[in-house]
Amino acid sequence: MNFRHLLEKHKLPRAIFDDVKAYLEEGLLLAGGCIVDATIIHVPPSTKNKDDKRDAKISSTQKGNTWHIAMKAHISVDAKSGLIHPVR
């Protein structure tokens, strides 16, 4: 706390943050991103395939307080251009 109070006494926090912001804006600050949606695809309660083995893509997942046996699909969209990335 002593260090914090010393910074505040000399009004340095704003100057430090302004310097860091300027440094990041020179090329390190990311100005874009992508939007990711994880969708739950419901499947029948039996998770076994024809060989009577569990399918690796099917698992149990919790959404809120409810458990589901499902597959997950992750879809991402470029925030700036709106282009859809491959579905995983």
C-alpha positions as CSV (number, residue, x, y, z in Angstrom):
1,M,0.0,0.0,0.0
2,N,2.9,2.4,0.7
3,F,4.0,2.1,-3.0
4,R,0.4,2.7,-4.2
5,H,0.1,5.8,-2.0
6,L,3.4,7.1,-3.2
7,L,2.2,6.8,-6.8
8,E,-1.0,8.5,-6.0
9,K,0.8,11.3,-4.1
10,H,2.9,12.1,-7.2
11,K,-0.1,11.6,-9.6
12,L,1.7,8.9,-11.5
13,P,-0.9,6.2,-12.2
14,R,-2.5,8.1,-15.1
15,A,0.9,8.9,-16.6
16,I,1.9,5.2,-16.3
17,F,-1.3,4.0,-17.9
18,D,-1.0,6.5,-20.7
19,D,2.6,5.4,-21.5
20,V,1.6,1.7,-21.5
21,K,-1.4,2.5,-23.8
22,A,0.8,4.4,-26.2
23,Y,3.3,1.5,-26.2
24,L,0.6,-1.0,-27.0
25,E,-1.0,1.1,-29.7
26,E,2.4,1.1,-31.5
27,G,1.8,-2.4,-32.6
28,L,1.1,-4.8,-29.7
29,L,-2.6,-4.0,-29.1
30,L,-5.0,-6.3,-30.8
31,A,-7.9,-4.4,-32.3
32,G,-9.9,-7.3,-33.7
33,G,-10.9,-10.7,-32.7
34,C,-13.5,-13.4,-33.4
35,I,-16.8,-14.4,-31.8
36,V,-17.0,-18.1,-30.7
37,D,-20.3,-20.0,-30.1
38,A,-20.3,-23.4,-28.5
39,T,-23.5,-25.2,-29.5
40,I,-24.8,-28.4,-27.9
41,I,-26.1,-31.0,-30.3
42,H,-28.3,-33.5,-28.5
43,V,-27.9,-37.2,-29.1
44,P,-29.8,-40.3,-28.0
45,P,-29.0,-41.5,-24.4
46,S,-27.1,-44.5,-25.7
47,T,-23.6,-43.3,-26.5
48,K,-22.3,-46.5,-28.0
49,N,-21.6,-47.0,-31.7
50,K,-22.0,-50.2,-33.8
51,D,-18.9,-51.8,-32.3
52,D,-20.5,-51.3,-28.8
53,K,-17.9,-48.8,-27.9
54,R,-18.3,-45.3,-26.6
55,D,-18.0,-42.6,-29.3
56,A,-15.2,-40.3,-28.5
57,K,-17.1,-37.2,-29.8
58,I,-20.1,-37.7,-27.5
59,S,-19.8,-36.8,-23.9
60,S,-21.8,-35.5,-21.0
61,T,-21.8,-31.7,-20.5
62,Q,-23.5,-29.4,-18.1
63,K,-25.5,-26.4,-19.1
64,G,-26.7,-24.5,-16.1
65,N,-27.8,-27.1,-13.6
66,T,-28.9,-29.6,-16.3
67,W,-26.7,-32.4,-17.6
68,H,-26.9,-33.4,-21.3
69,I,-25.5,-36.2,-23.4
70,A,-24.4,-34.4,-26.5
71,M,-21.8,-33.4,-29.0
72,K,-20.3,-29.9,-29.1
73,A,-19.8,-27.8,-32.1
74,H,-17.7,-24.6,-31.9
75,I,-18.3,-22.0,-34.6
76,S,-16.3,-18.8,-34.8
77,V,-16.9,-15.7,-36.9
78,D,-14.4,-12.9,-37.6
79,A,-15.7,-9.9,-35.7
80,K,-14.6,-7.4,-38.3
81,S,-15.4,-9.1,-41.6
82,G,-18.2,-11.5,-40.6
83,L,-16.5,-14.4,-42.3
84,I,-17.2,-17.8,-40.7
85,H,-14.2,-19.9,-39.8
86,P,-14.4,-23.7,-40.3
87,V,-16.8,-25.5,-37.9
88,R,-14.9,-27.6,-35.3
